[in-house]
Amino acid sequence: MNLLKGLFRSRDKPQNRVGSAFSFLFGGTTAGKTVNERTAMQATAVYACVRILSEAIAGLPLRVYRYRTDGGKEKAVEHRLYYLIHNEPNPEMTSFVFRETLMSHLLLWGNAYAQIIRDGRGQVLALYPLLPNKMDVSRSASGELTYTYRRDAEESRINPDSGTVVLRRDEVLHIPGLGFDGLIGYSPIGIAKNAIGLAMATEEYGASFFSNGANPGGVLEHPGVVKDPKRVRESWNAVYQGSGNAHRIAVLEEGMKFQSIGIPPEQAQFLETRKFQLNEIARIFRVPPHMVGDLERSSFSNIEQQSLEFVKYTLNPWVMRWEQALQQALLLPSEKLRYFIRFNVDGLLRGDYQGRMNGYATGRQNGWLSANDIRELEDMNRIPNEDGGDLYLVNGNMTKLADAGVFANHQPKEVST
């Protein structure tokens, strides 16, 4: 503890150094749009990426395992954590909804928090999500991490007054994203605000363009002096503005002329910009473009490979963040050498039916898969052990190189007559 005091002082507050500059992260962008975690979800590409990753993590089987003395592992179904993380983290949420919520927080804010409710023995009773934008992480005078949650009146019926709740490190499940200090993650939305702002601006421009009847703006030219230009403009807009008034025949009086001054969308590369921003946002979240609807460079031959790369390079780092954070926060110190928490991504890595059967046949014939191993992978009931379900077989024609010819040398020699 003295070492802790020497290294960390109360002023050494963990913080997101980018996030501390609010005007840098949010507010206006170069495209003129205000971008934050909630407005960014109005961009369809952001919504699609967040939904894809959140549902992928929420849909993976999550279980507690126990190390076996023979070096293997087995499901620790009797452990209380097994039911909590696999079925119901709290009486109000399923495991899918809980993980989907925390993963969306992690993708938008760069941090995910949940309050840990424990009994007197330290066992976890429930997990409740906490909003990242209301959480502040700091250090106590002794150097311990503390979490201060700003609660408003809507979050507490017992205490209608707003206030703060201070939680200890062992009372919070914290999953940080990429950050500067290893403790607090920074918001991907804040870092990429200009890219997202441009996508929102182009979408708004398109909506505005079609709301004006798909006609660019312009000016009305009059050969004389217009006494009331405001009335002329309003009367023109009332008759010809809007998609419902598109292609109506204009009647111009007193020698007036309509001169278009807008830039056609094709000249401003409107469609190309929208398509590029879709790929730009997909790149931020490392989601393959075909998963957010861009099939321009995808084919039946490469989509399967891209899907496998999605699991390997996109999901796997998030899976490891989740697993290690869950083990660190939820398992007691005495349990960490005997238990561990794992996602099962095998279902996402499986190929088509014929490919799986060929792989199972290879494993079965070479002795590293039993019939029950294969049936469990295919979610089928086990074969009783007395019927050979757990037998590991090997092709009889295979032998060690050192034993080659041994059998022939022990054969009785034929007696010549």
Secondary structure, 3 states (H helix, E strand, C coil): CHHHHHHCCCCCCCCCCCCCCHHHHCCCCCCCCCCCCCHHHHCHHHHHHHHHHHHHHHHCCEEEEEECCCCCEEECCCCHHHHHHHCCCECCECHHHHHHHHHHHHHHHCEEEEEEEECCCCCEEEEEEECHHHEEEEECCCCCEEEEEEECHHHCCCCCCCEEEEEEHHHEEEEECCECCCCCECCHHHHCHHHHHHHHHHHHHHHHHHHCCCCCCEEEECCCCCCCHHHHHHHHHHHHCCHHHCCCCCCCCCCCEEEECCCCCCCCCHHHHHHHHHHHHHHHCCCCHHHHCCCCCCCHHHHHHHHHHHHHHHHHHHHHHHHHHHHHHHCCCCCCCCEEEEECCHHHHCCCHHHHHHHHHHHHHCCCCCHHHHHHHCCCCCCCHHHCCCCCCCCCCCCCHHHCCHHHHCCCCCCCC
